[in-house]
Amino acid sequence: MKRFLLLPLLTMLLALVSTTGSARALSALNDDTIVVRLPNQATMTLYVKDRAQLRELRNYKLDSLMILLDTYIAQAEKASKNSTSEQVTMEFYPAKDQPGKRVPEQIRITMHNDQKTGSPAKSGRTGERVDVTVGRVFGVTVEESNTDGNDRVSVRVGSTAKSDSIRSAERKARLEERANRAVHSNLTIDLGLNALTNKQQDLNGNSLDLRPWGSRYISFNWLHDIRVGRKGSPLYLRTGPELAFTNYMLDNNRRFVNQNGVTTLELPTEAGRNYEKSKLAVSTINLPLMVALSFRDDKGRSSFRAGAGGFVGYRLGSHTKLKYEEDGNTKKDKDRGSYNLEDFQYGLQGTIGVRGIDLFAKYNLNELFKDNRGPQAQTISFGITLLN
């Protein structure tokens, strides 16, 4: 759409509503709609709340507005030609750029080209269309059609409510801008459970059995997706720090005990005592490195995601906690220590997501305890990822 099709129409519209003799060219349809029909077959529709809003159009200085629109529309046209999308929306803020001058607070320009996708417009025609929103007070729509009915110009001088097409264009522009970033970050939270595999008995012949629902996993992740390949590629490298908290809740009324530098599982020494809770809590800092794929639907929204890779980590701290009843009172014993846990962590992990649901799984390749210093086992963590 060439700019000379848009600017004369807007010029004539503002000239009409700014002069006394223009009233004959306006035919009222209802309280807030006025239709302007011009000799060049163009039809302009003016939406206002009342006559006071109509008079406020005179606050705009015509020549300055034309210069602003000419500059901004040129930038929007250039961005539209370089984009594969059928809609490109750009926003400008002349009041901030030119303080003290009587210029619109905001100008939004949306370039449509239905021919890029081959889909017809709502009116049944295909071709180019330009939507321009100036300020936030008035609602003015200008539509011009050529003999083939392919080119349309829509000018909105402000509006108290955005149209569905503008909202859709803004949302799609934001999604497309995010998808096209070379690097973008996500703050996520992993919530899940822990299980043990390849378990071996301790020196006393006790097995390391866990309560499934009490052995919880939570991780706070600040992940960075780095695109691999050209703009729009679905392939990423994913990395970023993770702060993880892993609980191992023992079953069978056992507790962790250090004896002679070895961690074992023991029953209570006090007769008749039953542990309501007996757990080992471990906090680690991890750094993953995964290859990820992220696909989007035709509306620019994420539809399917998957990633796989590995991680390394380091134990920050650990402690045991016992909860039990004694003489009618609830007791809680907490003991901090390494309990011969492996300090360095490493393993495999993967993610998969569809729409707004993401799942994760992590498998520690290292043993939970140091060799010959505790019951041997490897940890599996799995659950759901909450996206921010």
C-alpha positions in Angstrom: 0.0 0.0 0.0 1.6 3.3 -1.1 1.5 6.1 1.4 0.0 8.6 -1.0 -3.2 6.7 -0.8 -3.5 7.2 2.9 -2.3 10.7 3.6 -4.6 12.6 1.2 -7.6 10.8 2.7 -6.6 11.8 6.3 -5.9 15.3 5.1 -9.3 15.7 3.6 -11.0 14.2 6.7 -9.3 16.6 9.1 -9.9 19.5 6.9 -13.6 18.6 6.8 -14.1 18.4 10.5 -12.0 21.5 11.1 -14.1 23.9 9.0 -17.6 25.2 9.3 -18.6 24.5 5.7 -17.8 20.8 6.1 -21.1 20.0 7.7 -22.9 19.4 4.4 -20.5 16.5 3.6 -21.4 14.7 6.8 -24.5 12.5 7.1 -25.4 11.3 10.6 -26.2 7.6 11.0 -26.6 7.5 14.8 -25.3 9.3 17.9 -21.7 8.3 17.5 -21.2 7.5 13.8 -20.8 10.0 10.9 -20.2 9.0 7.3 -18.1 11.2 4.9 -18.5 10.5 1.2 -15.9 12.1 -1.1 -15.9 12.7 -4.9 -13.1 10.1 -5.4 -15.4 7.3 -4.2 -13.6 7.1 -0.8 -15.8 6.5 2.2 -14.7 7.7 5.6 -16.5 6.8 8.9 -16.0 9.0 11.9 -16.8 7.5 15.4 -17.1 10.0 18.3 -18.9 9.9 21.7 -20.3 13.4 21.3 -19.8 16.8 19.6 -17.2 17.8 22.2 -15.0 14.9 21.0 -15.5 16.0 17.4 -14.3 19.6 18.2 -11.2 18.2 20.0 -9.9 17.0 16.7 -8.8 20.6 16.1 -6.1 20.2 18.7 -4.0 18.4 16.2 -1.8 20.5 14.0 -2.4 19.2 10.5 1.0 19.7 8.9 2.8 18.2 11.9 0.5 15.2 11.9 1.1 14.6 8.2 4.9 14.6 8.7 4.7 12.2 11.6 2.4 9.8 9.8 4.5 9.9 6.6 7.7 9.1 8.6 6.1 6.3 10.7 4.2 4.7 7.9 7.4 4.5 5.9 9.1 2.6 8.7 6.1 0.3 9.0 6.1 -0.4 5.3 9.8 -1.3 5.4 9.2 -3.7 8.4 6.3 -5.3 6.6 8.3 -6.0 3.5 11.0 -7.7 5.5 8.5 -9.8 7.5 7.0 -13.1 6.5 3.9 -12.4 8.7 0.6 -11.1 7.1 0.5 -8.5 9.9 3.1 -6.2 11.3 2.3 -3.7 14.1 4.6 -0.8 15.2 4.0 1.7 18.0 5.4 5.2 18.2 5.2 7.8 21.0 5.7 11.3 19.5 4.6 13.1 22.7 7.6 11.6 24.5 10.0 12.3 21.6 8.8 15.9 21.2 7.9 17.2 24.7 6.0 20.4 24.8 4.5 20.1 21.3 0.9 19.4 20.6 1.3 15.9 19.0 -0.5 12.6 19.6 0.5 10.6 22.7 0.6 7.4 20.7 0.6 6.3 17.0 0.1 2.7 16.2 0.4 1.4 12.6 -0.6 -2.1 11.5 0.3 -3.2 8.0 -1.8 -6.1 6.6 -1.0 -8.1 3.5 -3.4 -11.0 3.1 -1.7 -12.0 -0.1 1.3 -13.3 1.9 -0.8 -16.1 3.3 -3.4 -16.3 0.5 -6.2 -16.0 3.1 -9.1 -13.7 2.3 -9.9 -10.7 4.5 -13.1 -10.6 6.5 -14.7 -8.5 3.8 -14.1 -11.3 1.3 -11.3 -9.4 -0.5 -7.6 -9.9 -0.6 -4.8 -7.4 -0.8 -3.1 -4.7 1.4 -4.7 -2.9 4.3 -3.2 -0.3 6.6 -4.6 0.4 10.1 -3.5 3.6 11.8 -4.4 4.6 15.4 -3.6 8.2 16.5 -4.0 9.2 20.1 -6.5 7.7 22.5 -9.5 10.0 22.2 -11.4 9.7 18.9 -12.4 6.8 16.7 -12.0 7.5 13.0 -12.0 4.8 10.2 -11.2 5.7 6.6 -11.6 3.1 3.9 -10.6 3.5 0.3 -11.0 0.9 -2.4 -9.6 0.8 -5.8 -11.4 -0.5 -8.9 -10.4 -4.1 -8.1 -11.4 -3.8 -4.5 -8.0 -5.1 -3.3 -6.4 -2.1 -1.5 -7.9 -0.7 1.7 -6.8 2.0 4.1 -8.2 2.2 7.7 -7.3 5.2 9.8 -8.3 5.3 13.5 -7.7 8.6 15.3 -7.7 7.3 18.8 -10.3 5.0 20.4 -11.6 4.4 23.9 -11.6 0.6 23.1 -9.3 -1.3 20.8 -10.8 -3.3 17.9 -10.4 -7.0 17.8 -8.1 -6.8 14.8 -5.8 -4.3 16.6 -5.7 -6.5 19.7 -5.0 -9.6 17.6 -2.2 -7.8 15.7 -0.6 -6.5 18.9 -0.7 -10.0 20.5 0.7 -11.6 17.5 3.4 -9.0 17.1 4.5 -9.5 20.7 4.6 -13.3 20.3 6.5 -13.0 17.0 9.0 -10.6 18.5 9.7 -13.0 21.4 9.9 -16.0 19.1 12.5 -14.2 16.9 14.8 -13.2 19.7 18.3 -14.8 19.5 18.3 -15.3 23.3 15.3 -15.2 25.7 15.0 -16.1 29.3 12.4 -18.0 31.3 11.8 -18.2 35.1 10.3 -21.6 35.8 9.5 -23.8 38.8 9.8 -27.6 38.7 7.5 -29.5 41.1 7.7 -33.2 41.4 8.7 -36.4 43.3 11.8 -38.4 43.9 12.4 -42.2 43.5 15.5 -44.4 43.8 16.8 -47.0 41.4 19.7 -49.5 41.5 19.3 -49.7 45.2 21.7 -51.7 47.4 21.4 -52.5 51.1 23.5 -50.8 53.7 26.0 -52.5 55.9 23.3 -53.7 58.3 21.3 -55.2 55.4 18.6 -52.5 55.5 17.1 -51.3 52.2 16.7 -47.6 51.3 13.0 -47.5 50.9 11.2 -44.1 50.4 7.7 -42.9 50.9 6.7 -41.8 47.4 4.4 -38.8 48.2 6.7 -37.5 51.0 9.9 -37.5 48.8 9.3 -34.2 47.0 11.4 -32.3 44.6 11.3 -28.5 43.9 13.6 -26.5 41.7 13.7 -22.8 40.8 15.2 -22.3 37.3 16.4 -19.3 35.4 16.8 -20.7 31.9 18.2 -19.1 28.8 17.2 -20.3 25.3 19.8 -19.6 22.6 18.6 -20.0 19.1 20.7 -22.1 16.8 20.4 -21.3 13.1 18.6 -18.5 11.2 15.8 -16.3 12.4 12.7 -18.3 13.2 14.6 -21.6 13.7 12.9 -23.9 16.3 16.2 -25.3 17.5 17.7 -23.9 20.8 20.4 -24.5 23.3 19.1 -24.2 26.8 21.1 -23.5 29.9 20.9 -21.5 33.1 21.3 -21.9 36.9 18.9 -24.1 38.9 18.4 -24.1 42.7 17.0 -27.5 43.6 15.7 -29.0 46.9 15.4 -32.8 47.1 13.7 -34.7 50.0 14.2 -38.4 50.7 11.4 -39.5 53.1 12.3 -42.8 54.7 9.7 -45.6 55.1 9.6 -48.6 57.6 10.3 -46.4 60.6 13.9 -46.0 59.7 16.3 -43.0 60.2 19.7 -42.0 58.9 22.6 -42.5 61.4 26.3 -41.8 61.0 28.4 -44.5 62.6 32.2 -44.6 62.3 32.1 -42.5 59.1 29.4 -44.6 57.5 25.8 -43.7 57.0 23.3 -46.5 57.8 19.6 -46.9 58.4 18.5 -47.6 61.9 15.3 -48.3 63.9 14.5 -46.0 66.9 16.5 -46.9 69.9 13.6 -45.9 72.2 11.0 -48.6 72.6 7.6 -47.9 71.0 8.7 -44.8 69.1 7.3 -44.3 65.6 8.6 -41.7 63.3 5.8 -39.6 61.7 8.5 -38.1 59.5 12.1 -39.2 58.9 13.8 -37.5 56.0 17.0 -36.4 54.4 16.9 -33.0 52.7 19.5 -31.9 50.2 19.9 -28.6 48.4 22.0 -28.3 45.2 22.9 -25.8 42.5 22.7 -27.2 39.0 23.6 -26.1 35.5 21.9 -27.9 32.7 22.8 -28.0 29.0 20.1 -29.2 26.7 19.2 -29.2 23.0 15.6 -28.0 22.7 12.9 -27.7 20.0 10.0 -25.2 20.2 7.3 -25.2 17.5 4.6 -22.5 17.1 1.1 -22.6 15.6 -0.2 -20.2 12.9 -1.1 -17.7 15.6 2.4 -17.5 17.0 1.7 -19.4 20.2 3.9 -22.2 21.4 2.3 -25.6 20.5 5.0 -28.2 21.2 8.3 -28.2 23.0 10.9 -30.9 23.8 14.4 -30.9 25.1 17.1 -33.4 26.2 20.6 -33.1 27.6 22.6 -33.3 30.8 23.4 -31.4 33.9 26.1 -30.9 36.5 25.6 -29.7 40.1 27.1 -29.2 43.5 25.6 -30.0 46.9 25.1 -26.8 48.9 23.8 -28.3 52.2 21.9 -31.2 53.7 20.2 -32.2 57.0 18.0 -34.9 58.5 14.7 -34.2 60.2 12.7 -36.5 62.6 9.2 -35.9 63.8 7.6 -38.0 66.5 5.4 -38.0 69.6 6.9 -38.2 73.1 5.0 -37.9 76.3 2.0 -36.4 74.4 4.2 -33.7 72.8 5.3 -33.5 69.2 9.1 -33.4 68.9 11.2 -32.4 65.9 14.9 -33.2 65.7 17.0 -31.6 63.0 20.7 -32.4 62.4 22.8 -30.8 59.8 25.7 -32.6 58.1 27.0 -34.2 54.9 25.9 -37.7 55.8 28.5 -38.9 53.3 26.5 -37.6 50.4 28.3 -37.1 47.1 29.0 -33.4 46.7 29.2 -33.3 42.9 26.1 -34.2 40.9 25.7 -35.1 37.2 23.1 -36.8 35.1 20.6 -36.7 32.3 17.4 -34.7 32.0 14.6 -34.0 29.5 11.5 -32.0 29.1 8.3 -32.2 26.9 5.5 -29.7 26.6 2.2 -29.3 24.7 0.4 -25.9 24.8 0.5 -24.8 28.5 1.6 -28.1 30.1 5.3 -29.0 30.5 6.7 -32.2 32.1 10.3 -32.9 33.2 12.5 -35.8 34.3 16.0 -36.0 35.7 18.2 -39.0 36.3 21.3 -38.8 38.5 24.1 -40.9 37.0 26.2 -40.5 40.2 25.5 -42.5 43.4 23.6 -40.8 46.2 26.2 -41.6 48.8 30.0 -41.9 48.5 31.3 -45.4 47.7 31.2 -47.7 50.7 30.1 -44.8 52.9 26.3 -45.3 52.6 23.5 -47.3 50.9 24.0 -47.1 47.2 21.2 -45.8 44.9 20.6 -43.3 42.1 17.9 -40.7 42.1 15.1 -40.1 39.6 13.1 -36.9 39.8 10.0 -36.2 37.7 7.0 -33.9 37.7 5.5 -30.8 36.1 7.0 -27.4 35.2 5.3 -24.2 36.0 6.1 -21.4 33.5 6.3 -17.7 34.4 
